[in-house]
Amino acid sequence: MKLENETAELELIAKAFQAIAKEISYGGLADALLKTALRHSGAVRGAVLLSEGGELLAKADATFPREKAKVFASQPSVREFQLPDDLSERVFMRQETVVRDDSRKGAALIDRAECPTGPNVTVLCQPLIHQGQTVGALYLESEAAPALFTPRCLSVMSMLASQAAVSFESAQLFEALRETNMWMVRGQQIGRMGSYRWNTRTLLSRASRECYRIFDIGLDINPVPFETFRACVHPDDLPDLEKALAGAVSAKSPFSHEYRVVHRDGTILHVVAVGQFDLSPAGDVELEGIITDVTEQKVSEQAVADARAALARAARLASLGELAGSIIHEVNQPLTAIRASADACLRWLAREPADTDEARRSALRVVEQSRRATNVVGGLRSLVRDSHLRFADVHVNETIEEVLVLLKRELELAGVALKTAFDETLPPIEADRVQLQQVVLNLVRNAVEAMASVDGVRALSISSRVADGHVSVSIADTGVGVDPASAEHLFAALYTTKGEGLGLGLSICRKIVVAHGGRLWAEKNTTHGATFTFTLPARQFRRLSGSN
Amino acid sequence: MSSAFVHIVDDDKAVRESLGDLLRSMNYRTTLHGSASEFLDVALPDAPACLVLDIRLPGTSGLELQEYLTRVNIRLPVILITGFGDIPMSVKGMRAGAVDFLTKPIRDQDLLDAVAAAIRMDQHRRQEVVQIAELQKQYALLTLREQQVVEHVASGLMNKQIAIELSISEVTVKMHRRSAKRKLGAKSVATLVRMVGVLHAQKRGG
């Protein structure tokens, strides 16, 4: 009988342990503990109190749970729960298990208003101790004889209590973990920043939720295969990204790269990925890092850059326009007089009889006004003479690349794909770096403008090579092309096929190239667009300033 | 020799002199002015004329001068001459009623055509002014009754209706009509109606 009892008890305890271990929330745990305890002890009422943060509860009441202690479960539920001070002291402070007969006055759970008098109650209060700390208490009341809380029962209660204490601690840890995780997820959302870990052997990535949003990948794909990731990257940015990744992997160096991501609905995001290498538990090299969605910054940066470029352009056009306008006026006035006087002269001579006096006067005016025009042109010539060239050793490829950095945004905005093919064996040449960059800048801008009205592919290829003692640079576009018949006119000042602009760009370009002893010309491409090529002598003889 | 005048206003002496030279070789009489105020200072000769006006002038601009002339009812046909980049101004000038605009440097044939057209317009306008003045003078010679009858004829009433309207006999209406036609020199009723129309238009036009 005793043995049977013991088996039943053990079974019950095992079940209770299972029930308690299953629960991960405070409420559930407290409920499970209390139900088991009530069932096993035969007590009529009970409660579980929990202290938080290691501090003991002096008093806890159900209507107003203190921050440090809460009644998580009581049965039957009561409006008020008040642990007598002395009991609280013994159980929580001294960690004693208290069993005592009490008047109803000393009971914590009973509704004193309803039953002011009656038989005494027996109270069991068992501390829940984990690693020396009282994390709570199990409180039971029985109206039966004191024999109800037998030593055996007490030992079972004690076991339950210690198991519960461990579970409460786990629940607390779990809770803390969940909170931390929630913070991280929210933080990543707010910061538009996701974390990832990429295994360089398996090429699989694990990533946080925000990464899935940034890349527009379904959350069910986990881990993410490299191909899935690749498919999200803007095709134009893929080659550079792969190059950067490969470089970082082989050097095991910290990785940082900016690229664009394309969503399934066509939305384009700008992201910055940073990372560093690390070994996985399995010994694989893994890239661990953070990807930040910088689209918004990018958009505002772009707006500022656009405004700045537009302003610079407007200022440049305005000053060029003013200059050109006044030049034209200065030349046009004598030209008007010459034309009118010459016509008049012919008409005087055509009279019957010819009015030679008038004709002579008209002819004199022609001479006078052509002198005036010559003076204007002479003044202009001194203004634009290549007296400001500063020659130095220049690496043509580098010089071009610097210009391309300046134009990156402009190209991006215009939807132009850039391809460069530089001959790495180019010798340095003697040239004016700034002027040379002016030429490249002008030619690239012209190319972009020529492609603006083209619906199809907008591709710009820039190549350099060396041949016959000359370095040559070609800038090819897929724009509207050039009419072979008028290809030479392009380089005349004030010739323009564009709606805006004054047509000074190409004439200045040619002037600079010629001043360097080179040539600049335009050709129609066989398919579409045009190619502008300039050559510069590989070995430039140093020119003296203003030796023209 | 044509008696038509071309007034040239351009601040560039060489330009206005050479244009003057060219126009004189085309048998026009010319007056040259360096600014809007110089032009306004001299009295205009009583002859068909037009104004060749540089759109860009220091002080009062060509467009402002054109506007002023319109405002004070000097109906002189205007030919604008423009330099590079003055297209928007030229458009404004054309809207304000310029006959033509020529871009510097100017082709002689363009100038000739423009000036000829402008002078023709001015001659026509001047003729009209003279005719209207003549007509007004003749109309004033009609008696009040004759004027009343003519007005009613012009508004399309039959003799009988006019008689009732004016409470006179039809025979009397016919007599006034004949007399008015003779005084105004109108050979037909149609001419008479047109004359009244012109006079009315003149009155309305101020």
Interface residues (C-beta under 8 A of the other chain):
Chain A: G325 I328 H329 N332 Q333 P334 L335 T336 A337 I338 R339 A340 S341 D343 A344 R347 W348 R351 D355 E358 R361 S362 R365 E368 Q369 R372
Chain B: D12 A14 V15 E17 S18 L19 D21 L22 R24 S25 M26 G83 F84 G85 K104 P105 I106 R107 D108 L111
